[in-house]
Amino acid sequence: MVETLSVEAFDPSVVRPWKFHNRVGSGMDDASIEALTKSIARDGQQQLGLARRLPPGGTHSVEAIFGVRRLEACRRAGVQWRAEVRDASFSDAQCATLMHGENAWTENVSPLENAVQWKAMIDAGLFKNQSALADELGCHRGTVARAVRTARSLFAERWLARLVRPVMHEFTGRAADRLADAYAEGSRRAAARRRAAGLEPGAVPADKLYDALFGEASAETTRQTVFERRVGSPGRGAPMVAARIERDGAGGFSVSVRPHEQSPAQLVELVEHIEGLLATEAADAAAVRLGRRLIGSLSAEEARTADRSWLEGCIWSAARASGLEWDRLRCAVVAEVLRTQREGWERTVVRAVGGADADASGAQQSV
């Protein structure tokens, strides 16, 4: 039986990208999109995309399974996007198979982008396990297992993910695996986290991230001045170092300070710098710090009887001071747990902050 293909043209405004598409960054920079836009404006869209119909009544008519670059270029060129259209009953697993086939000859989709997409589909239950995904896509099972393991490692913690995500389209498979292996091994992770604090997202290319985070520190970077203040008065010669914070090659830091040479405002600034460094060093203990702050600032009676918005504000403030960026919903959930206090005050605080499995001793705290 010969399948009849339906090809249609759509105004880009009624097309949304499929949630599992893998065009995160590859070929999506302005220069690449502008070049494709000019080509489409001059010669028309040469390659069809793939679309799946959406239920009627929504803001979009179809979703783009692949051809997301072409969709954006058509939007900029002011022309319709042409695609082969599948019915709404076409499954996500089937869409994944077709997109993987298209990727086999489409340039610029990085191995890490594919890995992140595969992990997302497995986590969402599109495939029962990695073996089922490999069978459906026609990949070697070891390839899928390695890719998913790499994606899990590189996005396991925020400090690493914030540096990987902006350049994930640049990664070769080897570079991604090497970085993931170093993270998973664990012995240099704390030092890498400290180095990451001084790096801006997108500033370090994918092929340089391993050296920036896990490479050996050079002699020139053995000690780095994080903060310095010099003071001096006329007739006293060269300015004196009143405060200095330095990091060593192993990632530790030291503080030297002459408090009597500084004003109260200057001392406060120094304290804020030190607190910021301590928050980075003790990021894994953020939940424990939050629990202690709440126990120290709230009584059990206050949690039960205080205005709810005031209680949520106290939790939000303590969370921020502990290095946790909690939203209003998370603070409201914790406030509700504290108001009920089923297990006694201290244990309730620990459970609210660290989760149902948290240990009151602090051994199993989690954020």
C-alpha positions as CSV (number, residue, x, y, z in Angstrom):
1,M,0.0,0.0,0.0
2,V,1.4,3.4,-1.0
3,E,1.1,6.1,1.6
4,T,-0.3,9.4,0.4
5,L,1.6,12.4,1.8
6,S,-0.2,15.6,2.7
7,V,1.9,18.7,2.1
8,E,0.5,22.0,3.3
9,A,1.7,25.6,3.8
10,F,1.2,27.5,7.1
11,D,1.6,31.0,8.4
12,P,4.5,30.6,10.9
13,S,2.3,32.3,13.6
14,V,0.1,29.2,13.8
15,V,3.0,26.7,14.1
16,R,4.7,25.9,17.4
17,P,7.9,23.8,17.8
18,W,7.4,20.2,19.2
19,K,8.4,20.1,22.8
20,F,11.0,17.3,22.0
21,H,12.7,19.0,19.1
22,N,16.4,19.1,19.3
23,R,17.2,22.5,17.8
24,V,18.4,24.1,21.0
25,G,21.3,26.1,19.6
26,S,22.7,24.3,16.6
27,G,22.1,26.5,13.6
28,M,19.8,28.8,15.5
29,D,22.2,31.7,15.9
30,D,21.3,35.0,14.1
31,A,24.0,34.6,11.4
32,S,22.9,31.1,10.4
33,I,19.2,32.0,10.5
34,E,19.7,35.2,8.5
35,A,21.6,33.2,5.8
36,L,18.8,30.7,5.5
37,T,16.2,33.5,5.5
38,K,17.9,35.1,2.5
39,S,18.1,31.7,0.7
40,I,14.4,31.1,1.3
41,A,13.4,34.6,0.2
42,R,15.4,34.2,-3.0
43,D,14.8,30.5,-3.9
44,G,11.9,29.4,-1.8
45,Q,11.9,26.6,0.9
46,Q,13.8,23.7,-0.7
47,Q,13.2,21.1,2.1
48,L,9.9,20.3,3.7
49,G,9.5,20.3,7.4
50,L,7.3,17.7,9.3
51,A,4.2,18.9,11.2
52,R,1.6,17.2,13.3
53,R,-1.9,18.6,13.7
54,L,-3.1,19.9,17.0
55,P,-6.6,19.7,18.4
56,P,-8.8,22.5,17.1
57,G,-9.6,25.6,19.2
58,G,-6.0,26.3,20.4
59,T,-3.7,29.1,19.5
60,H,-1.7,26.9,17.0
61,S,-2.8,24.6,14.2
62,V,0.2,22.3,14.0
63,E,3.5,21.7,15.7
64,A,6.9,21.4,13.9
65,I,8.5,18.0,14.6
66,F,11.5,19.0,12.5
67,G,12.2,22.0,10.3
68,V,12.4,24.4,13.2
69,R,15.2,26.4,11.6
70,R,13.2,26.6,8.3
71,L,10.2,27.7,10.4
72,E,12.1,30.6,11.9
73,A,13.6,31.6,8.6
74,C,10.2,31.6,7.0
75,R,8.9,33.8,9.8
76,R,11.6,36.3,9.2
77,A,11.2,36.2,5.4
78,G,7.5,36.7,5.7
79,V,6.6,33.6,3.8
80,Q,4.6,30.4,4.6
81,W,6.3,27.4,6.0
82,R,5.7,24.2,4.0
83,A,5.6,20.8,5.7
84,E,4.5,17.2,5.4
85,V,1.5,17.0,7.8
86,R,0.7,14.0,10.0
87,D,-2.6,13.5,11.8
88,A,-2.9,14.3,15.5
89,S,-3.0,10.6,16.3
90,F,0.6,10.2,15.1
91,S,2.5,9.4,18.4
92,D,5.4,11.2,19.9
93,A,7.5,8.0,19.5
94,Q,6.7,7.9,15.8
95,C,7.7,11.6,15.5
96,A,10.9,10.9,17.3
97,T,11.8,8.2,14.8
98,L,11.2,10.4,11.8
99,M,13.2,13.3,13.4
100,H,16.1,11.0,14.1
101,G,16.0,9.9,10.5
102,E,16.1,13.5,9.3
103,N,19.0,14.2,11.7
104,A,21.0,11.5,9.9
105,W,21.5,13.9,6.9
106,T,20.8,17.3,8.5
107,E,24.0,19.2,9.6
108,N,24.7,21.0,12.8
109,V,22.7,19.0,15.4
110,S,25.2,18.2,18.1
111,P,25.5,14.8,19.8
112,L,24.7,16.5,23.1
113,E,21.5,18.1,21.8
114,N,20.4,14.6,20.7
115,A,21.4,13.2,24.1
116,V,19.3,15.8,25.9
117,Q,16.3,15.1,23.6
118,W,16.6,11.3,24.2
119,K,16.8,11.8,28.0
120,A,13.7,14.1,27.9
121,M,11.7,11.5,26.0
122,I,12.7,8.7,28.3
123,D,11.9,10.8,31.4
124,A,8.5,11.7,29.9
125,G,7.7,8.0,29.4
126,L,7.6,8.1,25.6
127,F,9.8,5.0,25.6
128,K,9.8,2.3,28.3
129,N,13.5,2.4,28.7
130,Q,16.7,3.2,26.8
131,S,16.7,-0.1,24.9
132,A,13.2,0.6,23.6
133,L,14.3,4.0,22.4
134,A,17.4,2.5,20.7
135,D,15.3,-0.1,19.0
136,E,12.8,2.5,17.7
137,L,15.5,4.8,16.5
138,G,17.7,2.1,15.0
139,C,20.6,3.1,17.2
140,H,23.1,0.9,19.1
141,R,21.9,0.5,22.7
142,G,25.3,1.4,24.0
143,T,25.2,4.7,22.1
144,V,21.9,5.6,23.7
145,A,23.0,4.6,27.2
146,R,26.2,6.6,26.9
147,A,24.4,9.7,25.5
148,V,21.7,9.6,28.3
149,R,24.3,9.1,31.0
150,T,26.3,12.1,29.6
151,A,23.1,14.3,29.5
152,R,22.2,13.4,33.1
153,S,25.7,14.3,34.4
154,L,26.1,17.6,32.6
155,F,22.7,18.8,33.7
156,A,22.7,17.3,37.2
157,E,23.6,20.5,39.0
158,R,22.9,24.1,38.2
159,W,26.5,25.3,38.5
160,L,27.5,23.0,35.6
161,A,24.3,23.2,33.6
162,R,24.5,27.1,33.4
163,L,27.9,26.8,31.6
164,V,27.0,23.8,29.4
165,R,23.6,24.9,28.1
166,P,24.6,28.1,26.2
167,V,27.2,26.1,24.2
168,M,25.7,22.6,24.0
169,H,25.3,22.9,20.3
170,E,29.1,23.2,20.0
171,F,29.9,19.9,21.8
172,T,31.4,16.9,20.0
173,G,30.5,13.6,21.5
174,R,34.0,13.1,22.8
175,A,34.1,16.5,24.5
176,A,30.7,16.0,26.1
177,D,31.7,12.5,27.4
178,R,35.0,13.7,28.8
179,L,33.3,16.5,30.7
180,A,30.6,14.2,32.0
181,D,33.1,11.5,33.1
182,A,35.1,14.1,35.1
183,Y,31.9,15.3,36.8
184,A,30.7,11.7,37.5
185,E,34.1,10.6,39.0
186,G,33.6,13.2,41.7
187,S,37.0,13.8,43.2
188,R,37.5,17.1,41.5
189,R,33.9,18.2,41.6
190,A,34.2,20.6,44.5
191,A,37.2,22.4,42.9
192,A,35.3,22.6,39.6
193,R,32.3,24.2,41.3
194,R,34.5,26.8,42.8
195,R,36.0,27.6,39.4
196,A,32.6,27.7,37.8
197,A,31.6,30.5,40.1
198,G,34.0,32.8,38.3
199,L,32.9,31.9,34.8
200,E,30.2,33.6,32.7
201,P,27.7,31.4,30.8
202,G,28.6,31.3,27.1
203,A,32.0,32.8,27.6
204,V,33.9,29.5,27.6
205,P,33.6,27.4,24.4
206,A,32.5,23.8,24.6
207,D,35.9,22.4,23.8
208,K,37.5,24.5,26.6
209,L,35.1,23.8,29.4
210,Y,36.9,20.7,30.6
211,D,40.2,22.5,31.0
212,A,38.4,25.5,32.6
213,L,36.7,23.4,35.2
214,F,38.8,20.2,35.7
215,G,42.2,21.0,34.2
216,E,45.3,21.6,36.3
217,A,45.7,25.1,37.5
218,S,48.7,26.9,35.9
219,A,51.4,28.6,37.9
220,E,49.9,32.0,36.9
221,T,46.5,31.1,38.4
222,T,47.8,29.4,41.6
223,R,46.6,32.4,43.6
224,Q,43.9,34.8,42.4
225,T,42.8,38.0,44.1
226,V,39.0,38.0,44.4
227,F,38.7,41.2,46.3
228,E,41.1,43.9,47.4
229,R,40.9,47.3,49.1
230,R,43.8,49.7,49.5
231,V,43.7,52.7,51.8
232,G,46.2,55.5,52.3
233,S,46.5,59.0,53.6
234,P,48.7,61.9,52.4
235,G,52.2,61.5,53.6
236,R,51.9,57.8,54.4
237,G,53.5,56.5,51.2
238,A,52.0,53.7,49.1
239,P,48.4,52.7,49.8
240,M,48.1,49.9,52.3
241,V,46.1,46.7,51.7
242,A,43.3,47.0,54.2
243,A,41.4,43.9,53.0
244,R,42.1,41.1,50.5
245,I,40.4,37.8,49.6
246,E,42.5,35.3,47.6
247,R,41.8,31.9,46.1
248,D,44.6,29.3,45.8
249,G,45.1,26.7,43.0
250,A,43.1,24.1,45.0
251,G,40.0,26.4,45.1
252,G,40.3,27.4,48.8
253,F,40.3,31.0,49.8
254,S,42.0,33.2,52.5
255,V,41.1,36.5,54.0
256,S,43.4,39.2,55.4
257,V,41.9,42.3,56.9
258,R,42.9,45.4,58.9
259,P,39.5,46.4,60.4
260,H,40.8,49.5,62.1
261,E,41.8,51.0,58.7
262,Q,38.3,50.8,57.3
263,S,34.9,52.5,57.8
264,P,31.8,50.5,59.0
265,A,30.4,50.7,55.4
266,Q,33.6,49.2,54.0
267,L,33.6,46.4,56.5
268,V,30.0,45.6,55.6
269,E,31.0,45.3,51.9
270,L,33.9,42.9,52.9
271,V,31.5,40.8,54.9
272,E,29.1,40.6,52.0
273,H,31.9,39.3,49.7
274,I,32.9,36.7,52.3
275,E,29.3,35.6,52.7
276,G,29.0,35.2,48.9
277,L,32.1,33.0,48.8
278,L,30.9,30.9,51.7
279,A,27.5,30.4,50.1
280,T,29.3,29.0,47.0
281,E,31.5,26.8,49.0
282,A,28.6,25.4,51.1
283,A,26.0,25.2,48.3
284,D,25.3,21.5,49.1
285,A,24.3,22.5,52.6
286,A,21.9,25.2,51.6
287,A,18.8,23.3,53.0
288,V,20.5,22.7,56.3
289,R,21.4,26.4,56.6
290,L,17.8,27.3,55.8
291,G,16.4,25.0,58.4
292,R,18.7,26.5,61.0
293,R,17.7,30.0,60.0
294,L,14.0,29.2,60.4
295,I,14.4,27.5,63.8
296,G,16.4,30.5,65.0
297,S,14.0,33.1,63.7
298,L,10.6,31.5,64.1
299,S,9.0,29.9,67.1
300,A,6.5,27.1,66.8
301,E,3.7,29.4,68.1
302,E,4.5,32.0,65.5
303,A,4.4,29.5,62.7
304,R,0.9,28.3,63.8
305,T,-0.7,31.7,64.5
306,A,1.2,34.3,62.3
307,D,-0.4,35.8,59.2
308,R,0.3,33.4,56.3
309,S,1.8,36.0,54.0
310,W,4.2,37.1,56.8
311,L,5.3,33.5,57.3
312,E,5.9,32.9,53.6
313,G,7.9,36.1,53.5
314,C,10.1,34.9,56.4
315,I,10.7,31.7,54.6
316,W,11.5,33.4,51.3
317,S,13.9,35.8,53.0
318,A,15.7,33.0,54.9
319,A,15.9,30.9,51.7
320,R,17.5,33.7,49.7
321,A,20.0,34.3,52.5
322,S,20.8,30.6,52.4
323,G,21.5,30.6,48.7
324,L,18.2,29.1,47.5
325,E,16.1,30.7,44.8
326,W,12.7,29.5,46.0
327,D,9.6,30.8,44.2
328,R,6.4,31.8,46.0
329,L,4.8,28.3,45.5
330,R,7.7,26.5,47.2
331,C,7.6,29.0,50.1
332,A,3.8,28.5,50.5
333,V,4.2,24.7,50.6
334,V,6.8,25.0,53.3
335,A,4.7,27.4,55.2
336,E,1.8,25.0,55.2
337,V,4.0,22.2,56.6
338,L,5.2,24.4,59.4
339,R,1.7,25.5,60.3
340,T,0.6,21.9,60.8
341,Q,3.7,20.8,62.9
342,R,2.7,17.2,63.1
343,E,6.1,16.0,64.3
344,G,7.4,18.6,66.7
345,W,9.0,21.9,65.8
346,E,12.6,21.0,64.9
347,R,11.7,17.8,63.0
348,T,8.9,19.6,61.1
349,V,11.3,22.3,60.0
350,V,13.8,19.7,58.8
351,R,11.1,17.8,56.9
352,A,9.7,21.0,55.4
353,V,13.0,22.2,54.1
354,G,14.7,18.9,53.2
355,G,11.7,16.8,52.1
356,A,9.8,13.9,53.5
357,D,13.0,11.7,53.7
358,A,15.2,14.3,55.4
359,D,17.1,13.3,58.5
360,A,16.8,15.6,61.5
361,S,20.5,15.1,62.0
362,G,21.1,16.9,58.7
363,A,22.7,13.8,57.1
364,Q,20.1,13.5,54.4
365,Q,19.1,17.1,53.7
366,S,18.2,17.8,50.1
367,V,17.0,20.8,48.2
